Amino acid sequence: MEELNIERVRAMLHARLSGRGINVDKVYVNGINKLDEPLVTYSQTLVWAFLLQLQDRETPYFEGEHLGLFSEPYTFDPDFRFKGLDFDELNRMGVDIAQVFLGGSVNG
């Protein structure tokens, strides 16, 4: 198992996504409280979103219509939806990356 730190998480995400021109520090996981009157209550870069879950000894996992990937923080505006990456792909990466840092003690 590797020591968990933001630089290693960033490097692992960068290694998987930079070949597609994706800057992992410019993709945001944003979340809202409710769909009918959306108020953004969560916004983290992809790197921080992964790190925070790993620090809690959880496999990074994202789903639901209350969360989305965006090119800007603290927005749920469809014009800023990030294209070319989805939660299914991120969740597969989350499993692989969690194995590196958490080994066999992965929750999620």
N, C-alpha and C positions, 0 to 999 in steps of 0.2 A: 504494500500500500504506500502511496505517495503522501507527502505532507500536503494538507489542504491549504491553499492560499489563492488569492485572486489572480495572481500572475499565471499560475499553472492552469486555472480554469480558463482564463482568457486565451492562453496558448493552445489549449486543447480545442476550444471552440473555433479559434482562428484557423487551426490546421484543417478542420473539417469544412469550413465555410468560406475562407478567403479566396479559394480558387474560383468561386462563383461571384467574386466581387462584393461579398457581404462583409461589412465592417461590424463586428460583434458589439462594439461600443456605440453603435448608431441604430441598433434594433432595440425596441422597447416592448416589454410585456406590460400592457396597460389593462387595468380592470375597472369595472364600473359596479355601482351598488345595485342598480336595477335597470332593466331594458327600457321601460316606459318613460322614465325620467333619469337618463344617465348622468351620473356624477362620477368622475374618475377618482377612485379611492386608492388605487395602487398603480405605481409606475416604477419600473426598474429596468436598467439595461439588461440585455440577455445575460451578460456575464454576472451581474449582481443577482439576478433571479436564480441562476444556477447555484452560485456560491451560497446564498442564504438557505436554500433547501439542503444543500450538502452539509452545511454547518449544523443543521438540525438532524443530521444523519438520515436524510430522506433522499430518495431518488428524485431528481428534478422531473416534475410532471406537470403538464399544463393542459387544461381542457375547459370546455364550456363556453357558452355564448356571452358570459360576463367578462371574458378575457380575450385579448387580441394582440397581434403583433403589429407594431406601428413604427414609422420612421421618425416620429416626434414623441417626446414624453408628455404625459398628462393630457392625452387627447383620445377620443374614441371616434373622431371624425373619419368617415370612410375614405376621404381623400388622402389620408395619411396611413392607410392600411399598408403594411409591408407585404410585398408580393415576392414569391419565389422561395418561401419558407413557410412551413405549417407546423402545427402542434404535433402531428404524428411523427414527423421527422425529428423534431426537437425531443420528443419523448424517447425515441430510439437512441438518440445521442445521450440523453440523460441516463439511461440504463448503462451504456458503455462507460460513461465518465464516472458514474457512481461506483462501478466495480473497481476503478483505478484508485479512488480515494477511500472508499468504504469497505472494499473487499466483500466478504460474505455476510456482513452485517447490514445489508441494504434493506430499508423499509420503503413502502410506497405503494 
